[in-house]
Amino acid sequence: MPVDPRFHPGTGPHSLARLAEATGARAVGDGARLLQGVSPLGSAGAGDVSFLDGRRHLAALRETRAGAVVLAEGFLASVPEGVAALVSPMPHLVFARIAALFHPGPERQPGIHPTAVVAPDAELGEGCEIGPHAVIGAGVKLGARCTVGAHVVIGPGCIFGDDCRLHPHASVSHCIAGHRVTLHGGARVGNEGFGFTPTPEGRFVTIPQLGRVILGDEVEIGANSCVDRGTLDDTVIGPGTRLDNLVQIGHNVATGRGCVIVSQVGISGSTVLGDYVTAAGQAGFAGHLKIGSKARIGAQAGVLSDIPDGMDMAGTPAMPLRDWLRASIQQRNIGARGGKPATAQSGRTRPDKTD
Protein backbone atom coordinates (compact mmCIF):
# COMPACT_ATOMS: atom_id res chain seq x y z
CA MET A 1 0.00 0.00 0.00
CA PRO A 2 1.51 3.38 -0.93
CA VAL A 3 2.32 6.00 1.68
CA ASP A 4 -0.61 8.39 2.16
CA PRO A 5 0.60 11.86 1.08
CA ARG A 6 -2.03 13.56 3.25
CA PHE A 7 -0.07 12.49 6.31
CA HIS A 8 3.42 11.95 4.89
CA PRO A 9 4.23 14.41 2.10
CA GLY A 10 7.01 13.22 -0.18
CA THR A 11 10.07 14.83 -1.74
CA GLY A 12 10.61 12.53 -4.72
CA PRO A 13 11.56 11.63 -7.29
CA HIS A 14 15.16 10.79 -6.43
CA SER A 15 17.54 8.90 -8.67
CA LEU A 16 19.08 5.60 -7.70
CA ALA A 17 22.50 7.28 -7.75
CA ARG A 18 21.25 10.01 -5.39
CA LEU A 19 19.96 7.42 -2.93
CA ALA A 20 23.26 5.56 -3.04
CA GLU A 21 25.20 8.78 -2.44
CA ALA A 22 22.97 9.81 0.46
CA THR A 23 23.20 6.45 2.24
CA GLY A 24 26.59 5.02 1.35
CA ALA A 25 25.02 1.98 -0.33
CA ARG A 26 26.32 0.47 -3.57
CA ALA A 27 23.93 0.92 -6.48
CA VAL A 28 23.42 -2.01 -8.84
CA GLY A 29 21.49 -0.91 -11.91
CA ASP A 30 20.84 2.27 -13.84
CA GLY A 31 21.89 5.15 -11.61
CA ALA A 32 19.58 7.54 -13.49
CA ARG A 33 16.46 5.51 -12.63
CA LEU A 34 13.97 7.76 -10.82
CA LEU A 35 12.16 6.52 -7.73
CA GLN A 36 9.15 8.11 -6.10
CA GLY A 37 8.93 6.62 -2.59
CA VAL A 38 9.07 3.51 -0.42
CA SER A 39 6.77 0.51 -0.20
CA PRO A 40 6.74 -3.13 1.01
CA LEU A 41 8.06 -5.86 -1.30
CA GLY A 42 4.61 -7.29 -1.99
CA SER A 43 2.93 -4.05 -3.04
CA ALA A 44 5.85 -2.03 -4.45
CA GLY A 45 5.69 -0.77 -8.01
CA ALA A 46 8.30 0.33 -10.50
CA GLY A 47 8.67 3.73 -8.83
CA ASP A 48 9.20 2.38 -5.31
CA VAL A 49 12.17 1.44 -3.15
CA SER A 50 11.59 -1.63 -1.02
CA PHE A 51 13.58 -3.56 1.55
CA LEU A 52 14.49 -7.20 2.25
CA ASP A 53 14.12 -7.93 5.96
CA GLY A 54 15.98 -11.23 6.18
CA ARG A 55 15.84 -14.61 4.51
CA ARG A 56 12.22 -15.33 5.44
CA HIS A 57 11.08 -12.83 2.79
CA LEU A 58 13.13 -14.26 -0.10
CA ALA A 59 10.02 -15.52 -1.87
CA ALA A 60 8.55 -12.00 -1.83
CA LEU A 61 11.84 -10.62 -3.14
CA ARG A 62 11.84 -12.99 -6.12
CA GLU A 63 8.32 -11.84 -7.07
CA THR A 64 8.62 -8.13 -6.32
CA ARG A 65 7.91 -5.47 -8.91
CA ALA A 66 9.78 -2.75 -7.00
CA GLY A 67 12.03 -0.36 -8.83
CA ALA A 68 14.84 -0.97 -6.34
CA VAL A 69 15.43 -3.10 -3.26
CA VAL A 70 17.73 -2.46 -0.31
CA LEU A 71 19.47 -5.65 0.79
CA ALA A 72 22.66 -7.31 1.91
CA GLU A 73 25.23 -8.61 -0.58
CA GLY A 74 24.31 -12.25 0.06
CA PHE A 75 20.79 -11.78 -1.35
CA LEU A 76 21.76 -9.96 -4.53
CA ALA A 77 21.46 -13.06 -6.70
CA SER A 78 17.76 -13.33 -5.84
CA VAL A 79 16.85 -9.88 -7.16
CA PRO A 80 14.52 -10.22 -10.20
CA GLU A 81 15.63 -9.06 -13.60
CA GLY A 82 14.92 -5.39 -14.15
CA VAL A 83 14.92 -4.53 -10.42
CA ALA A 84 17.78 -2.34 -9.21
CA ALA A 85 19.50 -2.90 -5.87
CA LEU A 86 21.09 -0.84 -3.13
CA VAL A 87 23.58 -3.12 -1.41
CA SER A 88 24.85 -2.56 2.11
CA PRO A 89 26.01 -4.59 5.11
CA MET A 90 23.50 -2.51 7.11
CA PRO A 91 20.33 -2.59 5.00
CA HIS A 92 18.07 -1.53 7.90
CA LEU A 93 20.05 1.67 8.34
CA VAL A 94 20.13 2.39 4.62
CA PHE A 95 16.39 1.93 4.26
CA ALA A 96 15.72 4.16 7.27
CA ARG A 97 17.75 6.93 5.67
CA ILE A 98 16.03 6.49 2.32
CA ALA A 99 12.58 6.64 3.94
CA ALA A 100 13.60 9.81 5.79
CA LEU A 101 14.88 11.33 2.54
CA PHE A 102 11.54 10.72 0.79
CA HIS A 103 9.44 11.65 3.85
CA PRO A 104 11.38 14.01 6.11
CA GLY A 105 8.41 14.92 8.31
CA PRO A 106 6.63 18.26 8.74
CA GLU A 107 8.66 21.40 8.48
CA ARG A 108 8.99 23.53 11.56
CA GLN A 109 7.00 26.78 11.52
CA PRO A 110 8.96 29.23 13.68
CA GLY A 111 6.94 31.54 15.86
CA ILE A 112 4.64 31.60 18.88
CA HIS A 113 0.97 30.81 18.42
CA PRO A 114 -1.26 33.58 19.80
CA THR A 115 -2.94 31.20 22.25
CA ALA A 116 0.35 30.01 23.79
CA VAL A 117 1.33 31.26 27.25
CA VAL A 118 5.05 32.02 27.53
CA ALA A 119 6.57 33.42 30.72
CA PRO A 120 8.23 36.81 30.24
CA ASP A 121 11.63 35.51 31.36
CA ALA A 122 11.57 32.32 29.28
CA GLU A 123 14.39 32.14 26.74
CA LEU A 124 13.51 30.70 23.34
CA GLY A 125 16.29 29.91 20.89
CA GLU A 126 16.30 30.99 17.28
CA GLY A 127 13.73 29.31 15.07
CA CYS A 128 11.54 27.74 17.78
CA GLU A 129 7.94 26.83 17.07
CA ILE A 130 5.47 27.15 19.96
CA GLY A 131 2.08 25.60 19.21
CA PRO A 132 -1.50 26.40 20.24
CA HIS A 133 -2.25 26.53 23.98
CA ALA A 134 1.29 25.54 24.94
CA VAL A 135 2.43 26.75 28.36
CA ILE A 136 6.08 27.63 28.98
CA GLY A 137 6.92 28.46 32.57
CA ALA A 138 9.18 30.96 34.24
CA GLY A 139 12.89 30.57 33.61
CA VAL A 140 12.53 27.96 30.89
CA LYS A 141 15.33 27.83 28.32
CA LEU A 142 14.86 26.27 24.91
CA GLY A 143 17.71 25.88 22.44
CA ALA A 144 17.53 26.67 18.77
CA ARG A 145 14.94 25.09 16.45
CA CYS A 146 12.83 23.43 19.14
CA THR A 147 9.24 22.44 18.37
CA VAL A 148 6.68 22.62 21.16
CA GLY A 149 3.34 21.10 20.14
CA ALA A 150 -0.20 22.00 21.08
CA HIS A 151 -1.08 21.85 24.78
CA VAL A 152 2.48 21.02 25.85
CA VAL A 153 3.34 22.20 29.36
CA ILE A 154 6.96 22.95 30.29
CA GLY A 155 7.36 23.69 33.97
CA PRO A 156 9.44 26.47 35.50
CA GLY A 157 13.20 26.23 35.18
CA CYS A 158 13.34 23.40 32.62
CA ILE A 159 16.10 23.47 30.04
CA PHE A 160 16.17 21.87 26.59
CA GLY A 161 19.01 21.92 24.07
CA ASP A 162 18.81 22.45 20.33
CA ASP A 163 16.44 20.65 17.93
CA CYS A 164 14.16 19.13 20.56
CA ARG A 165 10.60 18.07 19.71
CA LEU A 166 7.79 17.96 22.27
CA HIS A 167 4.67 16.48 20.70
CA PRO A 168 1.13 17.52 21.71
CA HIS A 169 0.05 17.09 25.32
CA ALA A 170 3.50 16.16 26.65
CA SER A 171 4.30 17.67 30.03
CA VAL A 172 7.67 18.31 31.65
CA SER A 173 8.84 19.56 35.03
CA HIS A 174 12.11 19.51 37.00
CA CYS A 175 13.99 18.51 33.84
CA ILE A 176 17.33 19.27 32.20
CA ALA A 177 17.48 17.85 28.65
CA GLY A 178 20.20 17.73 26.02
CA HIS A 179 20.04 18.22 22.27
CA ARG A 180 17.67 16.45 19.84
CA VAL A 181 15.45 15.07 22.62
CA THR A 182 11.97 13.89 21.58
CA LEU A 183 8.92 13.55 23.82
CA HIS A 184 5.92 11.94 22.13
CA GLY A 185 2.29 12.75 22.82
CA GLY A 186 1.23 12.46 26.43
CA ALA A 187 4.71 11.73 27.80
CA ARG A 188 5.08 12.78 31.44
CA VAL A 189 8.57 13.72 32.56
CA GLY A 190 9.51 14.98 36.01
CA ASN A 191 6.40 14.03 37.93
CA GLU A 192 6.64 13.30 41.63
CA GLY A 193 8.14 9.88 42.34
CA PHE A 194 6.22 7.22 44.26
CA GLY A 195 7.81 7.97 47.63
CA PHE A 196 5.98 7.91 50.97
CA THR A 197 6.29 6.61 54.51
CA PRO A 198 3.56 5.27 56.85
CA THR A 199 2.56 6.89 60.13
CA PRO A 200 1.69 5.03 63.35
CA GLU A 201 -1.96 5.80 62.61
CA GLY A 202 -1.83 3.94 59.30
CA ARG A 203 -1.73 6.98 57.06
CA PHE A 204 0.91 7.83 54.46
CA VAL A 205 3.15 10.89 54.37
CA THR A 206 4.63 11.83 51.01
CA ILE A 207 8.41 12.17 50.99
CA PRO A 208 9.37 15.33 49.08
CA GLN A 209 10.83 14.43 45.71
CA LEU A 210 13.67 16.93 45.45
CA GLY A 211 15.65 15.56 42.53
CA ARG A 212 15.46 16.20 38.79
CA VAL A 213 15.23 14.27 35.53
CA ILE A 214 18.31 14.46 33.32
CA LEU A 215 17.77 13.48 29.67
CA GLY A 216 20.88 12.94 27.56
CA ASP A 217 21.26 13.94 23.93
CA GLU A 218 18.94 12.13 21.49
CA VAL A 219 16.78 10.52 24.16
CA GLU A 220 13.33 9.61 22.85
CA ILE A 221 10.38 9.00 25.17
CA GLY A 222 7.28 7.33 23.76
CA ALA A 223 3.62 8.27 24.03
CA ASN A 224 2.13 8.15 27.54
CA SER A 225 5.38 7.03 29.13
CA CYS A 226 6.32 8.38 32.55
CA VAL A 227 9.74 9.28 33.96
CA ASP A 228 9.61 10.29 37.63
CA ARG A 229 12.04 12.78 39.09
CA GLY A 230 14.44 11.66 41.79
CA THR A 231 13.93 11.86 45.54
CA LEU A 232 17.31 13.43 46.35
CA ASP A 233 19.55 12.24 43.52
CA ASP A 234 18.46 12.62 39.90
CA THR A 235 16.69 10.25 37.57
CA VAL A 236 18.99 9.92 34.55
CA ILE A 237 18.18 8.67 31.05
CA GLY A 238 21.46 8.22 29.20
CA PRO A 239 22.24 9.60 25.73
CA GLY A 240 20.54 7.85 22.84
CA THR A 241 18.21 5.80 25.03
CA ARG A 242 14.78 4.98 23.55
CA LEU A 243 11.65 4.46 25.64
CA ASP A 244 8.69 2.93 23.85
CA ASN A 245 5.09 3.91 24.59
CA LEU A 246 3.62 3.16 28.05
CA VAL A 247 6.91 2.74 29.93
CA GLN A 248 7.28 3.57 33.63
CA ILE A 249 10.65 4.77 34.97
CA GLY A 250 10.72 5.17 38.75
CA HIS A 251 12.54 7.78 40.80
CA ASN A 252 16.34 7.67 40.88
CA VAL A 253 16.58 5.16 38.05
CA ALA A 254 19.67 5.66 35.89
CA THR A 255 20.27 4.21 32.45
CA GLY A 256 23.47 4.20 30.46
CA ARG A 257 23.87 5.04 26.80
CA GLY A 258 21.71 3.57 24.07
CA CYS A 259 19.29 1.51 26.16
CA VAL A 260 16.08 0.22 24.56
CA ILE A 261 13.07 -0.03 26.88
CA VAL A 262 10.06 -1.58 25.17
CA SER A 263 6.35 -0.98 25.81
CA GLN A 264 4.89 -1.60 29.27
CA VAL A 265 8.24 -2.15 30.95
CA GLY A 266 8.32 -0.95 34.55
CA ILE A 267 11.61 -0.11 36.30
CA SER A 268 11.39 0.47 40.04
CA GLY A 269 13.26 3.16 41.91
CA SER A 270 17.05 3.37 42.14
CA THR A 271 17.71 0.58 39.63
CA VAL A 272 20.78 1.28 37.50
CA LEU A 273 21.15 0.06 33.92
CA GLY A 274 24.48 -0.05 32.13
CA ASP A 275 25.02 0.89 28.48
CA TYR A 276 22.98 -0.69 25.65
CA VAL A 277 20.62 -2.70 27.85
CA THR A 278 17.50 -4.03 26.12
CA ALA A 279 14.30 -4.72 28.08
CA ALA A 280 11.53 -6.36 26.05
CA GLY A 281 7.82 -5.72 26.47
CA GLN A 282 6.21 -5.99 29.91
CA ALA A 283 9.44 -6.85 31.72
CA GLY A 284 9.44 -5.69 35.33
CA PHE A 285 12.40 -4.67 37.49
CA ALA A 286 12.52 -4.61 41.27
CA GLY A 287 14.19 -1.61 42.87
CA HIS A 288 17.85 -0.98 43.76
CA LEU A 289 19.22 -3.41 41.15
CA LYS A 290 22.29 -3.18 38.93
CA ILE A 291 21.82 -4.37 35.34
CA GLY A 292 25.07 -4.86 33.43
CA SER A 293 25.88 -3.33 30.07
CA LYS A 294 24.50 -5.11 26.99
CA ALA A 295 22.22 -7.32 29.09
CA ARG A 296 19.04 -8.38 27.30
CA ILE A 297 15.85 -9.00 29.24
CA GLY A 298 13.08 -11.07 27.63
CA ALA A 299 9.43 -10.12 27.38
CA GLN A 300 7.42 -10.41 30.61
CA ALA A 301 10.53 -11.27 32.61
CA GLY A 302 10.54 -10.46 36.32
CA VAL A 303 13.97 -9.15 37.32
CA LEU A 304 14.52 -9.55 41.07
CA SER A 305 18.32 -9.55 41.34
CA ASP A 306 21.40 -7.99 39.75
CA ILE A 307 22.41 -9.07 36.24
CA PRO A 308 26.00 -9.22 34.99
CA ASP A 309 27.20 -7.62 31.76
CA GLY A 310 26.09 -9.24 28.53
CA MET A 311 23.60 -11.72 30.01
CA ASP A 312 20.41 -12.81 28.22
CA MET A 313 17.64 -13.32 30.78
CA ALA A 314 14.06 -14.59 30.64
CA GLY A 315 11.25 -15.80 32.89
CA THR A 316 10.04 -14.93 36.38
CA PRO A 317 12.13 -14.81 38.42
CA ALA A 318 14.50 -13.91 35.60
CA MET A 319 17.19 -16.51 34.93
CA PRO A 320 19.79 -17.03 32.20
CA LEU A 321 18.05 -17.73 28.92
CA ARG A 322 19.43 -21.26 28.53
CA ASP A 323 18.20 -22.20 32.00
CA TRP A 324 14.77 -20.77 31.22
CA LEU A 325 14.57 -22.73 27.97
CA ARG A 326 15.43 -25.95 29.82
CA ALA A 327 12.82 -25.24 32.48
CA SER A 328 10.19 -24.46 29.84
CA ILE A 329 10.85 -27.73 28.04
CA GLN A 330 10.56 -29.70 31.28
CA GLN A 331 7.26 -27.99 32.11
CA ARG A 332 5.91 -28.81 28.69
CA ASN A 333 6.97 -32.44 28.96
CA ILE A 334 5.39 -32.84 32.40
CA GLY A 335 2.12 -31.42 31.09
CA ALA A 336 2.19 -33.73 28.07
CA ARG A 337 2.54 -36.77 30.37
CA GLY A 338 -0.39 -35.90 32.58
CA GLY A 339 1.72 -34.49 35.37
CA LYS A 340 4.11 -37.45 35.58
CA PRO A 341 7.78 -36.49 35.74
CA ALA A 342 9.95 -37.63 32.85
CA THR A 343 11.69 -40.90 33.79
CA ALA A 344 13.16 -43.90 32.01
CA GLN A 345 9.84 -45.78 32.65
CA SER A 346 7.60 -43.05 31.29
CA GLY A 347 7.66 -44.29 27.71
CA ARG A 348 10.08 -41.66 26.48
CA THR A 349 11.70 -42.88 23.29
CA ARG A 350 14.21 -40.08 22.80
CA PRO A 351 16.01 -37.56 25.04
CA ASP A 352 14.69 -34.02 25.23
CA LYS A 353 16.86 -31.48 23.51
CA THR A 354 17.45 -28.52 25.80
CA ASP A 355 20.24 -26.63 24.03
Secondary structure as the mmCIF struct_conf table of DSSP 4:
data_model
#
loop_
_struct_conf.conf_type_id
_struct_conf.id
_struct_conf.beg_label_comp_id
_struct_conf.beg_label_asym_id
_struct_conf.beg_label_seq_id
_struct_conf.end_label_comp_id
_struct_conf.end_label_asym_id
_struct_conf.end_label_seq_id
TURN_TY1_P TURN_TY1_P1 PRO A 5 PHE A 7
BEND BEND1 HIS A 8 HIS A 8
STRN STRN1 HIS A 14 SER A 15
HELX_RH_AL_P HELX_RH_AL_P1 LEU A 16 THR A 23
TURN_TY1_P TURN_TY1_P2 GLY A 24 GLY A 24
HELX_LH_PP_P HELX_LH_PP_P1 ALA A 25 ALA A 25
STRN STRN2 ARG A 26 VAL A 28
BEND BEND2 GLY A 29 GLY A 29
TURN_TY1_P TURN_TY1_P3 GLY A 31 ALA A 32
STRN STRN3 LEU A 34 LEU A 35
STRN STRN4 GLY A 37 VAL A 38
TURN_TY1_P TURN_TY1_P4 LEU A 41 SER A 43
TURN_TY1_P TURN_TY1_P5 ALA A 46 GLY A 47
STRN STRN5 ASP A 48 PHE A 51
BEND BEND3 GLY A 54 GLY A 54
HELX_RH_3T_P HELX_RH_3T_P1 ARG A 55 HIS A 57
HELX_RH_AL_P HELX_RH_AL_P2 LEU A 58 GLU A 63
BEND BEND4 GLY A 67 GLY A 67
STRN STRN6 ALA A 68 LEU A 71
HELX_RH_3T_P HELX_RH_3T_P2 GLU A 73 SER A 78
BEND BEND5 VAL A 79 VAL A 79
HELX_LH_PP_P HELX_LH_PP_P2 PRO A 80 PRO A 80
TURN_TY1_P TURN_TY1_P6 GLU A 81 GLY A 82
STRN STRN7 ALA A 84 VAL A 87
BEND BEND6 PRO A 89 PRO A 89
HELX_RH_AL_P HELX_RH_AL_P3 PRO A 91 PHE A 102
HELX_LH_PP_P HELX_LH_PP_P3 PRO A 106 ARG A 108
STRN STRN8 GLY A 111 ILE A 112
TURN_TY1_P TURN_TY1_P7 PRO A 114 THR A 115
STRN STRN9 VAL A 117 VAL A 118
TURN_TY1_P TURN_TY1_P8 PRO A 120 ASP A 121
STRN STRN10 GLU A 123 LEU A 124
TURN_TY1_P TURN_TY1_P9 GLU A 126 GLY A 127
STRN STRN11 GLU A 129 ILE A 130
TURN_TY1_P TURN_TY1_P10 PRO A 132 HIS A 133
STRN STRN12 VAL A 135 ILE A 136
TURN_TY1_P TURN_TY1_P11 ALA A 138 GLY A 139
STRN STRN13 LYS A 141 LEU A 142
TURN_TY1_P TURN_TY1_P12 ALA A 144 ARG A 145
STRN STRN14 THR A 147 VAL A 148
TURN_TY1_P TURN_TY1_P13 ALA A 150 HIS A 151
STRN STRN15 VAL A 153 ILE A 154
TURN_TY1_P TURN_TY1_P14 PRO A 156 GLY A 157
STRN STRN16 ILE A 159 PHE A 160
TURN_TY1_P TURN_TY1_P15 ASP A 162 ASP A 163
STRN STRN17 ARG A 165 LEU A 166
TURN_TY1_P TURN_TY1_P16 PRO A 168 HIS A 169
STRN STRN18 SER A 171 VAL A 172
BEND BEND7 HIS A 174 HIS A 174
STRN STRN19 CYS A 175 ALA A 177
TURN_TY1_P TURN_TY1_P17 HIS A 179 ARG A 180
STRN STRN20 THR A 182 LEU A 183
TURN_TY1_P TURN_TY1_P18 GLY A 185 GLY A 186
STRN STRN21 ARG A 188 ASN A 191
HELX_LH_PP_P HELX_LH_PP_P4 GLU A 192 GLY A 193
BEND BEND8 PHE A 194 PHE A 194
STRN STRN22 PHE A 196 PRO A 198
TURN_TY1_P TURN_TY1_P19 PRO A 200 GLU A 201
BEND BEND9 GLY A 202 GLY A 202
STRN STRN23 PHE A 204 THR A 206
HELX_LH_PP_P HELX_LH_PP_P5 ILE A 207 PRO A 208
STRN STRN24 VAL A 213 LEU A 215
TURN_TY1_P TURN_TY1_P20 ASP A 217 GLU A 218
STRN STRN25 GLU A 220 ILE A 221
TURN_TY1_P TURN_TY1_P21 ALA A 223 ASN A 224
STRN STRN26 CYS A 226 ASP A 228
HELX_LH_PP_P HELX_LH_PP_P6 ARG A 229 GLY A 230
BEND BEND10 THR A 231 ASP A 233
STRN STRN27 THR A 235 ILE A 237
TURN_TY1_P TURN_TY1_P22 PRO A 239 GLY A 240
STRN STRN28 ARG A 242 LEU A 243
TURN_TY1_P TURN_TY1_P23 ASN A 245 LEU A 246
STRN STRN29 GLN A 248 ILE A 249
TURN_TY1_P TURN_TY1_P24 HIS A 251 ASN A 252
STRN STRN30 ALA A 254 ALA A 254
TURN_TY1_P TURN_TY1_P25 ARG A 257 GLY A 258
STRN STRN31 VAL A 260 ILE A 261
TURN_TY1_P TURN_TY1_P26 SER A 263 GLN A 264
STRN STRN32 GLY A 266 ILE A 267
TURN_TY1_P TURN_TY1_P27 GLY A 269 SER A 270
STRN STRN33 VAL A 272 LEU A 273
TURN_TY1_P TURN_TY1_P28 ASP A 275 TYR A 276
STRN STRN34 THR A 278 ALA A 279
TURN_TY1_P TURN_TY1_P29 GLY A 281 GLN A 282
STRN STRN35 GLY A 284 PHE A 285
BEND BEND11 GLY A 287 HIS A 288
STRN STRN36 LYS A 290 ILE A 291
TURN_TY1_P TURN_TY1_P30 SER A 293 LYS A 294
STRN STRN37 ARG A 296 ILE A 297
TURN_TY1_P TURN_TY1_P31 ALA A 299 GLN A 300
STRN STRN38 GLY A 302 VAL A 303
BEND BEND12 SER A 305 SER A 305
STRN STRN39 ILE A 307 ILE A 307
TURN_TY1_P TURN_TY1_P32 ASP A 309 GLY A 310
STRN STRN40 ASP A 312 ALA A 314
TURN_TY1_P TURN_TY1_P33 GLY A 315 ALA A 318
STRN STRN41 MET A 319 PRO A 320
HELX_RH_AL_P HELX_RH_AL_P4 LEU A 321 ALA A 336
TURN_TY1_P TURN_TY1_P34 ARG A 337 GLY A 339
HELX_LH_PP_P HELX_LH_PP_P7 LYS A 340 ALA A 342
TURN_TY1_P TURN_TY1_P35 ALA A 344 GLY A 347
BEND BEND13 ARG A 350 ARG A 350
HELX_LH_PP_P HELX_LH_PP_P8 PRO A 351 LYS A 353
#
